[in-house]
Amino acid sequence: MAGFVLPGLLFRWFEELCRIKHKALSEIVVSTQNKMSSRTGFSKGGVYAFWWTGDKYLLSGSECNRWIDLSGPKKVPVRLHLNDEWLGIGTGLPIPLYVGKSARSISRRIGRHLMLSNDGRITRRRTSSRKIKPPNSTCQLRAGVEHLFPNEPRIRSLILDNVGLSYVLLDGPEDAGNRFYLEDLAIGLMRPPLNVDVER
């Protein structure tokens, strides 16, 4: 089947992406918390968003590192501050953390983000705000939350209790264009901090 783009539906899909389907990721893992449940209901491709749905104080407290130091063009340092306005803490609403897409299985992609078999940290503890390269290219949420909470030893529990999920099913190669544009639109409008990067 040929791929196609449906621009007229883009904002409807975005509206759906803003509806949180699981307030806590603990709802979609097995009781031991070391793997995804087989009954997630979203084993097809699409666009997904992780949201901070837990206590906002955790993001505004002193234990949260809200600075990200990136390497810009010619390795010029770029420092970003995830202030209250950027995060939207004053709204009292869930805070979008990361938006991504998957061609085949949102559930499998989320499992790779979470790395549930590891209860500890996947990145080493740091005292600086320099963004650490994650151990692989599929665990951006886990590595990002570890950046936000550099002193937290049990990251898995923190994520499962405080991060929620929304998604839109757009499965297979025929929806590749729709996934691409919906992800870009959502990142631009939501400003999720764990997606942020700078030009090379």
Backbone torsions as a table, in degrees:
resi	resn	phi	psi	omega
1	MET	NA	138.4	-178.8
2	ALA	-75.5	147.4	176.1
3	GLY	-74.6	156.4	179.6
4	PHE	-153.0	160.3	178.0
5	VAL	-121.7	133.5	179.9
6	LEU	-116.7	80.4	-175.4
7	PRO	-61.7	-27.0	-179.7
8	GLY	-66.3	-21.2	-179.1
9	LEU	-97.3	-5.6	-172.4
10	LEU	-56.4	-46.5	-178.0
11	PHE	-74.0	-25.0	174.3
12	ARG	-69.1	-41.4	176.5
13	TRP	-65.1	-38.0	178.0
14	PHE	-62.8	-41.4	177.3
15	GLU	-59.3	-41.8	178.5
16	GLU	-66.4	-37.8	180.0
17	LEU	-63.9	-24.9	179.3
18	CYS	-81.7	-3.6	178.4
19	ARG	-95.4	110.8	-176.7
20	ILE	-71.4	125.7	-178.0
21	LYS	-94.8	-28.0	176.8
22	HIS	-132.2	111.2	-175.9
23	LYS	-66.2	-28.9	176.4
24	ALA	-137.2	137.4	179.2
25	LEU	-63.9	-17.9	176.9
26	SER	-60.7	-19.4	178.9
27	GLU	-70.7	-20.3	-172.0
28	ILE	-118.7	20.0	174.3
29	VAL	-119.0	163.7	177.6
30	VAL	-72.1	168.6	-173.6
31	SER	-61.7	-29.1	178.6
32	THR	-79.7	-6.7	177.2
33	GLN	65.0	13.4	-176.2
34	ASN	-101.8	3.3	174.1
35	LYS	-162.6	162.8	179.5
36	MET	-71.5	149.6	174.4
37	SER	-69.9	146.7	178.1
38	SER	-76.5	-8.0	-177.7
39	ARG	-109.8	42.8	-177.2
40	THR	-72.7	-34.2	179.0
41	GLY	85.7	6.0	177.7
42	PHE	-137.3	59.0	-179.3
43	SER	-88.8	7.8	176.1
44	LYS	-99.4	172.5	179.4
45	GLY	-76.3	166.0	178.2
46	GLY	161.1	-161.9	179.1
47	VAL	-115.3	139.3	-176.7
48	TYR	-133.5	159.2	176.9
49	ALA	-138.1	134.6	171.4
50	PHE	-95.7	138.7	-177.4
51	TRP	-127.3	143.1	169.0
52	TRP	-80.8	110.9	-178.0
53	THR	-111.2	-4.2	-177.8
54	GLY	-83.5	-161.4	-178.0
55	ASP	-62.6	121.2	-179.9
56	LYS	-64.9	-23.6	-180.0
57	TYR	-60.3	-32.6	179.6
58	LEU	-61.5	-33.6	178.7
59	LEU	-82.3	-21.8	-179.3
60	SER	-103.5	-2.0	179.8
61	GLY	-79.7	170.5	-175.8
62	SER	-69.2	-18.2	179.5
63	GLU	-78.4	-12.4	-178.8
64	CYS	-93.4	124.6	177.2
65	ASN	-87.7	105.7	-176.4
66	ARG	-102.4	23.6	174.5
67	TRP	-114.0	138.6	175.3
68	ILE	-129.4	120.8	176.2
69	ASP	-101.1	117.6	-178.6
70	LEU	-111.8	163.6	176.9
71	SER	-103.8	115.3	-177.2
72	GLY	-91.4	-162.9	178.8
73	PRO	-56.4	138.6	-177.7
74	LYS	56.5	28.4	177.9
75	LYS	61.8	23.9	174.2
76	VAL	-69.7	127.1	-178.6
77	PRO	-67.8	139.5	177.6
78	VAL	-124.7	119.0	-179.0
79	ARG	-106.4	126.4	178.6
80	LEU	-115.7	141.2	178.3
81	HIS	-114.5	119.2	178.2
82	LEU	-82.9	75.2	-176.1
83	ASN	-77.0	175.8	-176.8
84	ASP	-58.4	-37.8	-178.7
85	GLU	-67.2	-44.5	179.0
86	TRP	-57.9	-48.0	-177.6
87	LEU	-75.8	-21.9	-178.1
88	GLY	74.7	33.0	-176.7
89	ILE	-62.2	-35.4	-177.9
90	GLY	-66.2	-17.8	-178.5
91	THR	-74.6	-23.6	-175.6
92	GLY	75.9	4.9	-178.7
93	LEU	-93.4	162.8	174.2
94	PRO	-56.3	148.6	-175.2
95	ILE	-108.6	120.3	178.3
96	PRO	-67.2	130.8	-178.2
97	LEU	-104.8	-41.1	-174.1
98	TYR	-158.5	139.2	175.9
99	VAL	-121.2	135.3	178.8
100	GLY	-146.2	-179.1	-179.5
101	LYS	-143.0	159.1	177.8
102	SER	-146.6	135.8	-178.9
103	ALA	-77.0	-30.8	-170.6
104	ARG	-115.9	-42.1	-174.3
105	SER	-152.9	108.7	176.5
106	ILE	-62.0	-40.8	-178.6
107	SER	-58.8	-46.9	179.7
108	ARG	-64.5	-40.1	-179.7
109	ARG	-64.4	-39.5	179.0
110	ILE	-66.2	-40.1	175.6
111	GLY	-57.3	-38.2	178.6
112	ARG	-71.1	-34.6	174.9
113	HIS	-60.4	-42.7	-169.4
114	LEU	-84.2	-27.6	-177.7
115	MET	47.3	57.1	-170.7
116	LEU	-64.2	-21.3	-179.5
117	SER	-68.7	-12.1	-178.9
118	ASN	-112.4	114.2	178.9
119	ASP	-82.1	-24.3	-179.5
120	GLY	-87.0	-157.9	-178.4
121	ARG	-86.0	148.1	174.8
122	ILE	-101.1	-14.1	174.7
123	THR	-118.0	154.8	-179.9
124	ARG	-74.9	152.3	178.1
125	ARG	-68.3	141.6	-177.9
126	ARG	-131.6	156.1	174.2
127	THR	-102.3	-14.4	178.9
128	SER	-95.1	172.1	179.6
129	SER	-100.9	9.0	-179.7
130	ARG	-64.6	131.8	-179.2
131	LYS	-66.7	124.8	-179.1
132	ILE	-87.4	138.8	174.3
133	LYS	-69.8	126.1	-179.6
134	PRO	-67.4	161.8	-178.2
135	PRO	-64.6	-19.2	174.6
136	ASN	-151.1	177.2	-174.6
137	SER	-90.8	9.6	-175.0
138	THR	-120.6	8.7	-176.4
139	CYS	-121.9	40.7	-175.6
140	GLN	-60.6	-38.7	180.0
141	LEU	-64.1	-50.6	-178.2
142	ARG	-58.7	-48.1	179.9
143	ALA	-64.7	-36.6	179.4
144	GLY	-66.3	-42.4	178.3
145	VAL	-67.3	-34.8	175.2
146	GLU	-64.4	-33.8	175.5
147	HIS	-66.1	-42.7	-179.7
148	LEU	-65.3	-33.7	-176.7
149	PHE	-124.0	75.2	-172.5
150	PRO	-67.2	-17.7	-177.7
151	ASN	-105.1	3.7	-177.7
152	GLU	-85.3	118.3	-178.2
153	PRO	-79.1	-29.2	-174.8
154	ARG	-110.2	74.6	-175.3
155	ILE	-66.2	-37.4	-177.6
156	ARG	-56.2	-48.6	-179.7
157	SER	-63.6	-40.4	178.9
158	LEU	-59.5	-44.9	-179.6
159	ILE	-67.1	-49.0	-175.5
160	LEU	-63.3	-30.2	-178.7
161	ASP	-86.6	-22.6	-169.7
162	ASN	-122.5	-3.0	-178.0
163	VAL	-117.2	133.3	178.4
164	GLY	-111.0	-179.7	-173.0
165	LEU	-141.7	139.4	167.6
166	SER	-131.3	160.5	-179.6
167	TYR	-162.9	160.7	173.9
168	VAL	-128.8	126.4	179.7
169	LEU	-81.2	118.0	175.4
170	LEU	-139.8	89.4	-165.2
171	ASP	-94.2	146.6	167.4
172	GLY	80.6	175.9	-176.6
173	PRO	-64.8	-27.5	-178.9
174	GLU	-68.2	-18.7	178.5
175	ASP	-106.3	16.9	-178.3
176	ALA	-58.1	-44.9	179.5
177	GLY	-64.5	-41.6	179.8
178	ASN	-65.4	-40.2	176.3
179	ARG	-62.5	-44.0	-178.6
180	PHE	-58.5	-51.2	-176.4
181	TYR	-71.3	-35.1	178.3
182	LEU	-66.8	-43.0	177.5
183	GLU	-60.6	-45.6	-180.0
184	ASP	-63.1	-43.3	178.6
185	LEU	-60.9	-46.2	-177.5
186	ALA	-64.3	-42.2	178.6
187	ILE	-62.9	-42.6	-179.4
188	GLY	-65.8	-37.9	-177.7
189	LEU	-86.3	-37.5	-177.1
190	MET	-81.9	-28.1	-175.6
191	ARG	54.6	51.2	-179.5
192	PRO	-66.3	126.6	-172.6
193	PRO	-65.3	-27.2	-176.7
194	LEU	-82.9	-3.2	172.0
195	ASN	-92.5	-14.7	-168.7
196	VAL	-64.7	139.8	177.4
197	ASP	-151.2	173.0	177.4
198	VAL	-127.0	164.8	-179.5
199	GLU	-64.4	154.6	176.4
200	ARG	-99.5	NA	NA
